[in-house]
């Protein structure tokens, strides 16, 4: 086991500002933080509860951490993120590690350059500790956090429940203090869902705000990079590096004089989630927010089936082609070749982690119909956005709020029987599709826990380009409610000896 560094500073559950202060005063170092994270990964990800959030450790992380420590001593820090270890979702290019996107057929897909988001963060002094497991090809299809490359990521709050997806490993890793913060991607809830079920802050930025270069695509009409952190202020620091000049962290964290539209027809799926949401609204009002109730049109409650799924089908294969054609020589160079590699591996031998058959079927269909026009188009997205913008205008709202998921994290696909799980919602993830369809920013933050110890999240949806103001409101809510708490199965290091598998 990697030795825990001999220091009086424990990085467990620390915010980025606390870590930055400790680095500045010499109470810790980038190398010590890396060692602490590696020790926790060994204790809780590889052993103990075996969360399986990490798909690979960066081969030169300690050398990079040492260089960052030397640079701090001789030249000072590059930014507030100097010396911070991060995890990166495995569909985001990181030099020195394959971009598998959770697909075993891409195990040799070593990129030639860092993705734009990784390059920005590394330029600011953050370093890649590890890549994180994910739902294969960013498409969960009922198997949240499962991939043929790395198996299943578990939820460290309740091992029998799912870790959401597709940024499952990033969510579990950040929640378990395996890293200071993490990068995910979000097409239809893949940052907000994992943030919700891991009691984290997770942002889907305004679509187009961040550069997706170097990210294996699902559908460019919806794909975006998004950060996850234990606290909203952590997200603000990361976003200030990823999108400088947009005011992140510059606005006061307050709900006073803010008008919040409370969506009343996205609940009803679970009594505990509904009760937590009601308490959250009361907390907002006590903090000075003016609230009003709104009902969304029924058309906004079935966006994936009516619109998003078909647009994804029409884009997926063609965009995979564009990404894969620039890959390394021995990796699949097209979506068609990727399907063939997956099929060949399944025929050659029984895999311990076969590709999710629903994901493979969807990819196969996308390849076969790549030249078939989409049954809908960008104009349909604009109509949806116009409807939502009309709701903002009608109520003069600064944000719409609603439960991130109508129900708590559902049972794992391989352990479907869980008598503590209750869900009446036919589409418990439908709320997250609104931001996807409109391109508007949304942040999920914790709003409490169910009796089974499963986190629930509340989402704040803002107008286009108001990401910084949205985070400031969410930060104010976070500060008055303080719902964040660490997972049961990945406690502070001093309790690690008490952990059982």
C-alpha positions, 0 to 999 in steps of 0.5 A: 500500500502507498504510504500516507505522507507524514504531515499534520495536514489531512486533505480529506474533504478539503475545498480547493481554497483550503488546499491552496492555503495549505500549499501556500504555507508549506503545510502540504505539497503537490507530492503529498497531496498525490500520495494521499490520493493514491493511498485512498485509491489503494484503500477504497478503490482497489481494496475495501469497498472496491469502488472502482472509480479509477480506470488508470493512474497517470504514469508520470504524476509524481514527477509532475507533482515534484516539478510543480513543487519546485516551481512553486518554491522558485517562481511561485504558483501559476494560479490557485489550482497550482499543485492540485490533483484532478481526475479526468473522465476517460473520454477526455484526451490526456497525453500518456494515457489511452482515451478508452471512453470505457470501451475495451476496443479503445485500450490502445487509443493514446492521444497525441495531445491533451484535450483543450480543457486538460491543457488549460488546467495543466497550464494553470498548475493542476495535474492529472492524477488519474483517469476515471471510469465511465458508462461506455461511450458516454451512453449508460443505457441502464448500466450506469457506470459500467464499461467493458474497459473497467467494469462497474463503478459503485456508489460509495454512499450505498454500494447497492445503488448506481453511481449515475452516469456517464461521468460515474467514476469522476463523481465517485472519485471526487466524493471519496476524496481520491482527487481535489476535483474532477472533469466530466462531460455532460450530454443529457445529465452526465455531470449533473446526475453523478453530482446529484448521487454523490452529494457534489456540485456539478456544472453543465455550462452554457453550451459552447462556453467550453472548448470540446476539442479532444473529447470523444463525442456523443453528439456535438449538439449537446456535448459539453465538458463540465467540472465536479467538486465537493463545493460550489466555490471549487467549481468557480475556481475551475471555471475561472481557468476554463473560461477566464473573463466570465466573472466566475467567483467574482459575484457575492454568494447571496440569494437576497434580491434574487427571484427563483422560479420553483418548478412544481411539476417535476416532483411526485416520483419519491416522497423523500425527494419531494420533502427535501425539495420543499425544505430546500425552497423554505431555506431559499426563502429564509435566505432572502430569495423571492420565489414563485411557482411555475409549471412546465409544459408537458412537452418539456417532460419528454424531450429525450424521446421526442427530440434528443435521442433522434438527433443523437442517432443522426450525429453519433457515427459521423462525429465518432468518425471525425474524432477517431480518424486522427487517432493512433495507428493501431486504434479504430479509425472510424465508428464502423471499425470500432463496432467491428473491433467490439464484435471481434473481441466478443467472438474471440473470447468471453470477456469479463466485462462485455459491452452493454448490449443496448449501447452496442445496438444503439451504436450499430444502428447509428452506424447503419443509418449515418446517412439518414437525415434526422427526424428533427433538427436544430430549429426544434431545439430553438423552439424549446429554448424559446419556450424556456426563455419565455418562462424566465421572462414571464416570471422575471426569474434569475433561476428555475429550481427543481430536483435534479432527479425525481428519485434517488439513485436506483439499484445497480443493474446487477443488483436490481432488488432493493426494498429501500428504493421507491420511484413512481416517476416514469422518467426520473431523469427528465428534468436534466434534459431541459438544459441539454435541449436548450443549451442553458447552464445548470448546476446541481448541488446537494439538498440532503439525504434519504433514510437509506443514506443516498444523496439527493440534489437540487438543480439551478437552471439559468439563462444563457451566459449567466453561469457565474451568477447561477453558481453564486446563487447555488453557493449561497444555498450551499452555505446556508444548508450545508448538506455536503457530507462524505460517503459512508464507505470511504471515510477519513483516513484515520477510520480506514482501518475500520472499513470492511469490504 
